[in-house]
Amino acid sequence: MQVAKVTKKILAPAILMLVWLVCAWAQTGKPQDDREWKPVEDAMGRPGKLQPDGAFKFSMPRKDLKVTVKGTPIQAGFALGTWVAFGGTPAHAMAMGDLVLTEDEVGPVMLKLQQQGIQQTAVHNHLLHESPRVMYMHIAGHGDAVKTAKAIHDALALTGTPAAESGSATPAEQSLAIDTAQIDSILGHKGKVNGGIFQVSVPRTEKIMDEGMEVTPSMGTATSLNFQPTGKGHAAITGDFVLLPNEVNPVIRELRNHGIQVTALHSHMLNDQPHLFFMHFWANDDAIKLARGLRAALDQTQSAASEHAAK
């Protein structure tokens, strides 16, 4: 009995300490719902959305821009999507984003962000032969999410980025003039229809870290494959492959072997571990043929396993 009492006295504080640690971790881990992010939404001046991986993301398509690539009109959700995502908690967040800008907007936006302590981690093209020219500014911020959001809001106010649309209803899925089920099967990952664009996201297998915090797939570390139907079963494709250094040239070879042009190769982050490269691409051809080319390139990477066998 004495042994049992002594053991109980020793274990009880240990159990209490364990419970306290679990609760503390829960408070500093990924938010459980989007109510915590309401002040951040207010600072951004638009609603965001809690992602399955815990990030809180704002999507701001540049619907004001009328861009063509070799005569093909580009929809905003295809290649003109400004976005910002926050990981961590509102009190201690890491922000990552990609701002779609005209050439004239780059300088003023960069100055405003620099004045507010928001880093630029890359400025470059994603497309070739687009008219007018479009640039992409990748950004990063750490600390209080409301302060970061206000700084990004003020920078975007210097651009033609449209204000938040009224209403929060989610549009019904559309039927596209391409065989999305077959594309799903070929790629081995299920896509979704968003604003007339078929989007497939393929996460990597590694945990990507930046300054001690995880950069989740929805914060820009998943390979993105976008299909915009162009008629008669054809589609324009663009997006980016997220690659380790040893994967870069095998993926280039597969894309080129399948008639897919590589339009840019660069980094999006400065301190990511492992360090990643982002390869942008373009083609406009039979959608099924292009899906097979993208799958051949995916097979050269350590991306997440296919959800079902390719056909």
N, C-alpha and C positions, 0 to 999 in steps of 0.2 A: 504493500500500500504506500509506504514511504517513497519507494522508487517511482511509483505512478504519479504521486503528488509532485515530486521534484521534476519529473519529466514534463508534467503539465505546466509547471511554472516556467520551465525553459522554453517550451514550444509556443506557449500563448503569445509572448511578445514577438517571437519570430513570425508567427502567422499574421499578427497585426501589422508588422512591418511589411510583409509581403503584400497584404491587401492595400496598404498605403502606397507602395511602389506601383502596383497595378493601376490604382486610381490616378496617380500622378502621370503615369505614361499615357493613360487615356485622355487626360486633359491636354497633353502636349502632342498627341498623335493626330491622326487624320480626323477632321470634323465629322460628326455623325449625321448632320443635316445642314441644310443651306441657311438656316436662320442666323447662324453665327456670322454669315457673310453679308448680311443686309447693310451694315455701314460701308462695306467695300463697294457694294452695288450703288449706294448713294454717291460715293466719291467718284465712281466711274460714270455715273449718270445714265446707267442702263442695267438691265438684268443680266445675271450670269447663270451658270448651270453647274451643279455639283456633278462631277464625273464619277464613274464607277471606281476609279483608282484613287479617289479622295481629293483630287485637284478641283479647284473652282475656276471655271473657264468662261471668258467673255469672247463671243464671236462677233466680228464687225465687218461684214463683207463690203467691199468698195463698189456698191451698186451705182455710185455716181460716175464711175469711169467707164468709158466705151472703148474697149481695147480689142484689137484683132491681131491674130497671128497668121501670117500668110493668107489673109483674107477670111479667116475663120473668126467670127465673133466669140469672145471669151466671156462666159458667164461668171458672175462674181464668186460663186461657190466653187468654181473650177480651179482658179489660180489667182484670185484677187481677194483672198480672205485674211484680213487683219484679225489677229487674235492675241489674247493675253490670258495666261493661266497662273493661278496662285497655288502653291503647295505649302504644307505645314498648317499653321493656324493663323487667324487674322492678326494676332499679336506678334507672331514671329513667322513670317512667311518668306518664301522665295518666289519671285515672279519671273516668268519667262514669257517672251512674246515675239511676234513677227508683225511688223507694221508695213503695210503696202502703201507705197508713196510714189507720187510723181517726182520727176527730177527736181522740180522747183521746191518741193516740200521737204527734201532731205535736209538741207542746211538749217532752216528754222526749227524743225523738229529736233534735230541733233542738239542744237544750242539749248533749247528749252529743257530737254532731258538731262543734259550735262549740268545745267544750273540746279536741277532738282536731285542730283545724285543718282540718276538712273544710268546704268552702263549700256554702251553699245558694244555688242559682241561680234557683229558682222554687218556689213552693208554691201549688197551685191545684187546681181540679176538672178532670176530663176528661169526666164524664158529667153528665146532668141527671136529676132525679127518681129517683135511685137510693136504695135503702133497705137497710141504713143508709148514711149519708153516707160517702163515700170521698174522701180527699185524696191528692195526688201531690206528693212532694218530690223535686225534681231536685237533684243534688249534683255537685260537682267536687272533685278533689284532684290535687295534683302532687307528685312526688318518689318516695320509696321505696315500692314497691307493697305490700310486706309491712306496713309501718306503716299505710298507708292502709287496707288490707284489715282489719287488726285493729281500727281505729277504726270501720269500717262494721259489722263483726261485733258489736262491743260495742253499737252503736246499735240494730241489729236485734234484739239480745237483749232489748231493752225492749218489743218488739212481739210479736204472736202469729204472726209469720212462721214457718212450719214448719221444723223441722230438715231437713237433707239426707236424702233418701230412700236407703235401702240398695239396693245393686245398681247396675250401670252399663249394663245392657242397654238397647239402643235399641228402643222398641216398634215393631211393624210398622205400616205405614201403614193407616189405617182408611178404609173406604168411607163417605162421607157422603151424606145424603139431599138433596144438591144437586148440580147438574151442574158439577163443578169444572173439567172439561176445557173446557166452554164459557166459564166465567168466565175461565180462562186466556186463551182466544182473544180475548175481548172486551177484557180489560185489557192484553193484549199482553205479559204477564209471567207466568211459571210460578210458581204458589204451591205450598205444601206443607201437608200435614195434620199437625197437632200437637195431640195430646190432644183430639180431637174438634172442633178449630177449623181452618178453612181460612185460611191466612195468606199474604199476598202482600206482598213488600217491593220497593219501587221506588227505587233510588238517584237522587240528583241528579247533574247533569253536572259541577258545580263541585267543586273541592277546598275543603273546609271546614277552616279553621284556627282554633285557639284557643291564644293565648299561645305561638305558634311551633310548635305541634304539630298534625298533621293529625287531625281528628275523622272517622274512617271511618264508612261506612254502618252497620255493626253497633254503633257507639257512639251511635246515635240520630239520624243525619242522613238516614235513608232514610224515605220515605213508607211508612206501615204501614197495610194494609187487611185487616181481620179479618172473617171470616164465621162466625157461629155458627148452624147449622141450627135452625129452630124448627118444622119440620113442613110437609108438603105443598109442598115446593119453595121454601119461604120461608126467610129467614135474617135474623137481626139483624146489623147491621154497625156497626163502630166502628173507631177507629184515629186516625191523625193524618196530615194533609198537611204536608209540610215545604216552606215557601214563602219566596220573596223578597217584599219589600214590595209590588212592583207586581203580584204574582200573587194577593194576598189577596182582593181584591174580585171579580175574575173567577171564582175558584174558589168563593167564596160564592154567586155568582149561579147557577153551574152546579149546585151541590149542591141549592140550594133549588128550582131549576127541575125537578129530578128527584125531589123529595119527600124529600130527605135533610136532616135538621136539623143545623145547626151548633151545637155544644154548648159550645165554648170556643175562644178565640183568644189566644195569648200566646207569650212566648219561653220557651225551656228553658235557654239559655246566656246569659252576660253579655258575653263578649269574643269571640264568634265573628265571623269574617270570611269571606264576607259575613254580615251579621246575618240570622238566619232567624226566621220565625214558624211556629208550630205550630197547626194548625187541627184540632180534634177534631170528630167527627160521630157521628150515630146515625140508624138507620132499622130498621124491621122489616117486610119486604115480600118480594115475589117476588125471589129471589136474582139471576136474570138481569136483571131490570129494574134492580135496584140496581147491578149490575156496570156496566151501560151508563151510569148516572149517574156512577159513580166514574171511568169512562173519560173522560167528557166533562170532568170536573174535571181529571183528569191532563193532558189535552190543553192546558190553560191554563198548564202549568208547564214548566220546563226540566228535566224528569226524564229519566232514561236512556231511550234509544230503545226502542220496543217490540221484543220478541223475534220476533214474528210479526204478521201483519196481523190487525186486528180483524174480526169477522164480525157 
